[in-house]
Amino acid sequence: MNCKKSLFMGCWAAMAATAQAQITIDIDAQQRGPKVSPMLYGIFYEDINHAADGGIYAELIRNRSFEDGPRFGAPADMQGWATVAAEPSVLAARLIQDSKKTPLLNSAQHHALQLDVKASPAAPVSLINEGYWGINAVQGRTYRLSFWAKAPAYRGTVKAELRSADGKQVYAQQQVAVFAAAKKRGWTKYEATLTALDNDAQAQFALVFDGVGQVQLDMVSLFPPTFRNRENGMRPDLANMLWQLHPKFMRFPGGCFVEGQESPDNAFRWQRTIGPVEEREGHWNVNWGYRTTDGLGYHEYLQLAEDLVAKPLYVVNVGIWHGGQTPYDSIQPWIDECLNALEYANGPVSSKYGAMRAKNGHPEPFGIEYLEVGNENNQPDPRQQSDHYYERYEQFYNAIKAKYPDMKIIGNVVAWGDDNPKWGSSLPVDLLDEHYYRSPDWFADAFHKYDSYDRQGPKVYVGEYAVTNGYGTLGNMNAALGEAIYMMGMENNADVVELASYAPIFVNENDARWRPDMIRFSSSRAMGTPSYYVQQLMPQHLGTQVLKVQLTNPYKDKVVKQITPKQSRVGYGTWNTRATFQCDKEVDCMYGDWQIEGGMLHQTGHKDATRCIQKDVIDGDHYTCKFRCRKDEGAEGFIVIFNYVDDKNYCWVNLGGWTNSQHAIEQISNGGKLLTDSKRGRIEAGRWYDVTLQVAGDSVKVWLDNEQLFDTVLKRDHTKGIYSSATINDATGEIIVKVVNNDDAATTARISLKNFAPSEARVVRLAANDGMEENTLQQPTTIHPVEQQLSTADDHVMLTVPPYSLNIVTIKTDDYLFSKGISTANNETASTLISGKGPLYRRKIVGQEATTF
């Protein structure tokens, strides 16, 4: 490859001022928009990233029923368990299966653990469980232990301990059982409590045996105190973080978890997840790579929703799982399963499943009002877990409405690859579930997305949304602000958007299968990303009706800097492909399986987004480079990288991308990817290609051999700046103004008010030093909300707007009478006031008389 600079050197365009001029936000309390949906903000729960077992489900013992294995389809093993003996030969442990000679606990359990202490040990032997990457021992905390055991041939005692990982410190100890050999002793449940004497986030649990003989064990369980003190309940700190979101609804159980993978047995089958935990079989969560106990089952989901004062929103399987489906004309068993679930949640105690609910401790109905038919099952490609969706939907809709006519039914629309999905059927539907995983600039650009939606069409449920492109490492401020702007747009269109839920919620730091997630946790700690705080603040400051906002920003069309830097580098890349590049330069191979030999640079693996960058720096923003490239083998072609600054800021020419169907130029900015231009095309394997790249400022031309592919201009991010929205709370008379600044320049805002006399104002602010800034478990409050009082004038409030900030201003008035029903001597004035025909917020009380001033 060779590069040369043009004689003419481009210059940077003018930078924005470090502090913008004052903006004006004009609000008239009488200029009303739509009523805000009282159900707007909820939560989306899915068992992903060990969100349930090892997460919010408080069970501390991993593989408590000895059913787990290393992966789906592999035999069960002793995952999470180990044995310790001073003389290893005296202790043997193995999993046993059901037989006439050794019957198991019940038909739901397929394995148990058998311990054989073969000779009197010199020291007690132990069965150790490490928990989910450690058991959090907290000084003074009491833990509830239970296990089932059968010991017809064992003499001795069993003690339970919480102890350090090296076994040298014991934090809690309790004798649980004394066994005397008895041939007819069957399975018996044993219980005890342990109280920790010290703190250790990485403690382990142990059962200690000092006797001789054979013991069989199953369902070994250890629970700390739980949220709302529920039996078989939730981890308090994680559940409390959900509580602080004040969700109006809770969607469960997913997500792909609803559908399962490879087999319908790996889908969520609600009836297998209720009743005593020892009678729950559990199932493989193949979609996310581990087995779930189903300890957090259908009943617990409903109970958690109730404890959060959130309405349950249940998603049902339509007979489709990842990798297969029941024929659409044979799905009656799935419909019956749905109706039975609704009867369990909503039916009277006199019904079959209502009686089952009462037996499980909840006689009163849970009250499901929302039900979604399928999860992402309405894709245009039937290979994408889709098959005759509308035919399936119609059967479910008719059956549900016949029994529950007031149930709100949610339908699937295209879930990915379409920014404006539509309901392609004449079938009735109450809400449509839209899913968006995009970049911060996409969400900011979608501020007006719902302005043009059909007001006569179905309502929208934004069931899954989050910045997944350009979020940083765990979730940065840029992502949170993009989401906040999008949420403000949803609020402004509350006559269209009825429900919304960020997704997903949880990630155990030891098993991150998806990023980002808004709550990150370990065995002992939890933290919220900036997105978590946005999800917390927006629902806490939501009025009852939209107010129209006129934003005047003199710097709206400010000159922005050129995208192409003055100094950059070029390089090579691949995506799931092996390729070779001619290269006689020194390189930094940053990611991938690169080999250099005889002037040839080889990518020998199949990783995505591999990068190898030349060390030479190009000094200038006008240059021409030539590359010689060959695809060797794989799904796609090859990539030429240019304008490289660092691993989060560069551009590339992707030749033969999208499974060798397209050529494209893409821009990567702060880790987020933006498509600049594309056209159809493919790359042949084994053939050398000459690629010419010409950069002139932000103008880019590309030739493949002698064919010009692109003559384009890099895209500027026009989404940076100030966004504002407002609502009024008719219950309190407060005006709530939301202001987002996703730019790097501070400004001030004059919030001018008409027909409203401000008496008090405060701002809750979420701000960062930089859009890339994040929280971590070690520094969980780098970005967190702060509150301060603001000064008020007769008709306005002044607000400082820092860069990279969400600002929520709540403004009160002393003149509020509307909806209070105050008795006044001036009945005409009171009538005008309460009817909403007068200047509602510029009245005050003088004695018992309402007077205008």
Secondary structure, 3 states (H helix, E strand, C coil): CEEEECCCCCCCCCCCCCECCCEEEEEEEEEEEEECCCCCECEECCCCCCCCECCCECCCCCCCCCCCCCCCCCCCCCCCEEEECCCHHHEEEEEECCCCCCCCCCCCCCCEEEEEECCCCCCCEEEEECCCCCEEECCCCEEEEEEEEEEEEEEEEEEEEEECCCCCCEEEEEEEEEECCCCCCCCEEEEEEEECCCCEEEEEEEEEECCEEEEEEEEEEEECCCHHHCCCCECHHHHHHHHCCCCCEEEECCCHHHHCECCHHHCCCHHHHCCCHHHCCCEEEHHHCEEECCCCCHHHHHHHHHHCCCEEEEEECCCEEECEECCHHHCHHHHHHHHHHHHHHHCCCCCHHHHHHHHCCCCCCCCCCEEEECCCCCCCCCCCCCCCHHHHHHHHHHHHHHHCCCCEEEEECCCCCCCCCCCCCCCCCCEEEEEEEECHHHHHHHHHHHHHCCCCCCEEEEEEEEECCCCCCCCEHHHHHHHHHHHHHHHHCCCCEEEECCCCCEEECCCCCCCCCCEEECCCCEEECHHHHHHHHHHHCCCCEEEEEEEECCCCCCCCCCCCCCEEEEEEEECCEEEEEECCCCEEEEECCEEEECCEEEECCCCCCEEEEECCCEECCEEEEEEEEEEEEECCCEEEEEEEEECCEEEEEEEEHHHHCEEEEEEEECCEEEEEEEEECCCCECCEEEEEEEEECCEEEEEECCEEEEEEECCCCCCCCEEEEEEEECCCCEEEEEEEECCCCEEEEEEEEECECCCEEEEEEEECCCCCCECCCCCCCCCCCEEEEECECCCEEEEEECCCEEEEEEEECCCCCCCCCCCCCCHHHHHHHHHCCCCCECEEEECCEEEEC
